[in-house]
Structure formats: structure tokens, C-alpha cells
Amino acid sequence: MLSAPISVPRGLDGSIPNAFALLGSKEVHFVGPGPSARSLCSVFSCGSVARVEMGKRLSQHRGGVAAGGWLWYVALLCVLASASGLAGVGTAAKQSFAERAPASLGALVLGLSFLVVPLLRWRQRVEIFERGLVWSRLYGTVRITADQVRGVSWHKLQTRRGSHDVVKIELTGGRRHSIVGLSEPEKLVNFLRSWARLGVAGSEASRD
């Protein structure tokens, strides 16, 4: 839930405008006349508020399965080896369960660890709005406003795991974010560069 409530005007009869009621659930303060003594109510969701504040959505970029590269195959091999070992298939049948269980469980843990990076790259999404972006990941959401962007770079990373597009964003205060494996990176970078140019121009104007 957002830390700062939003003040929402009330009608003379104490009613809430329908436009707010349709947007989800969030804690807000009510201002204006009304017969009820309530000061808090649920109107917006956090995601809805961030998106409403940033304006109209212009573009959306999702992660792809290909961004995981060969890590998918390594993880699959480890999981299959673990399953065959636990089930006693093939050469594992010559060993007792107690003998083959440690190696099988180790292979399972290793396979799951190899899945972390591909899953994070696959299950991500960047939404571009008029005044910023929202980067949604499995472990949280990053909200970046247009005036925070100071620089951006884009390059292809060539590794044994394959080729991946890497977009690095430099923000005010020296903060940085790296986004790997998104669809249509060029379109994303064009928006970020336009924001960066405006941010630099605004900083120079304020110093003058």
C-alpha cells in the first residue's frame, strides 16, 4: 500500500465519484463536506495509482523464454537426472534408495538454481507511459518517472548462454538499473533517451 494517501473530493451528499470507484482499492483521505465521519476508505490499488499518475500507456515490453538461453536445458537435464535417480531408472536401479537419494536431491537443487535467471528474465514486463515506466518482476516492481532518467545505454551481450539485449538506465542520485532480455529493446531505448535529453536540459536550465 502506498505510504501517502490521496485526497479525493467528495460531493455535497458525501458520495464518491464513480471514476474513482472503478479503479480498484487503495487507502485514501476524503476532503469536503459530507454527512459521514469516515476519513479513510478503499478506492485505488497501488498499481492503478502508479499507472494513472504516469498518464497514457504508450508501449509494453515483455521478457522472452529465449532470454534464458542454454540455462533452460541445463536445468531440465538436472531435473530429469534427479527424477530418474529417485525413481531408480537405469543404472540407478542397482543402488538402494538411501544410496542414490543424496545425489538425486543434489541434482534437483542444482536444476532449480539454474532456473532462477531464466524465470526472472521471462516473467518480467516493462510498461512505458507518458511520464515514466513501471518494471514488473517476480520479486517486485520498480517505478521510474521520466524526470529521473539521466542516461541510457543498450548493447548485446554475447555469452555461452546466447545473445541478450541489455538496457542500462542511469537515474538521478547515481542509481542504475539493468534490464536484460526484453522484447523490442530499441523502442524502449528511444523513449528512455528522449527522457534523458529532457532531464539533462532541465538540469542545465535550472543551474542557469
Summary of the structure (lengths in Angstrom):
residues: 208
radius of gyration: 24.7
end to end distance: 39.1
largest distance: 81.8
contacts: 579
relative contact order: 0.13
helix: 45%
strand: 30%
